[in-house]
Amino acid sequence: MITKLFLELKKLFAELASTLILGKNKDAAHIALVLSEKSRALAEELAK
């Protein structure tokens, strides 16, 4: 589960970076929100 979350975070960071480079701020905001949720899920898994 933890490995899957790390891979999802890696993908989201790459997607966020490319979206910001392209200047799509509205899309970047949505990606950042999803990134936050996944980061929280990872933190919860690591705390177990």
C-alpha positions as CSV (number, residue, x, y, z in Angstrom):
1,M,0.0,0.0,0.0
2,I,2.8,2.4,0.9
3,T,4.7,1.7,-2.3
4,K,1.5,2.4,-4.3
5,L,1.0,5.7,-2.5
6,F,4.6,6.7,-3.2
7,L,4.2,6.0,-6.9
8,E,1.0,8.0,-7.0
9,L,2.7,10.9,-5.3
10,K,5.5,10.8,-7.8
11,K,3.1,10.8,-10.7
12,L,1.2,13.7,-9.2
13,F,4.3,15.8,-8.6
14,A,5.3,15.3,-12.2
15,E,1.8,16.2,-13.4
16,L,1.7,19.3,-11.2
17,A,5.1,20.5,-12.4
18,S,4.2,20.1,-16.1
19,T,0.8,21.8,-15.5
20,L,2.5,24.7,-13.8
21,I,5.0,25.0,-16.6
22,L,2.2,25.2,-19.1
23,G,0.5,27.9,-17.0
24,K,-2.7,26.0,-16.3
25,N,-3.2,27.3,-12.8
26,K,-6.8,26.1,-12.4
27,D,-5.8,22.6,-13.3
28,A,-2.7,22.8,-11.0
29,A,-4.9,23.8,-8.1
30,H,-7.0,20.6,-8.5
31,I,-3.8,18.5,-8.8
32,A,-2.4,20.1,-5.6
33,L,-5.7,19.2,-3.8
34,V,-5.4,15.6,-4.9
35,L,-1.7,15.6,-3.9
36,S,-2.6,16.9,-0.5
37,E,-5.2,14.1,0.0
38,K,-2.7,11.4,-1.1
39,S,0.0,12.8,1.1
40,R,-2.3,12.6,4.1
41,A,-3.2,9.0,3.2
42,L,0.5,8.2,3.1
43,A,1.1,9.8,6.4
44,E,-1.7,7.8,8.0
45,E,-0.3,4.6,6.5
46,L,3.2,5.4,7.8
47,A,1.8,6.2,11.3
48,K,0.4,2.7,11.6
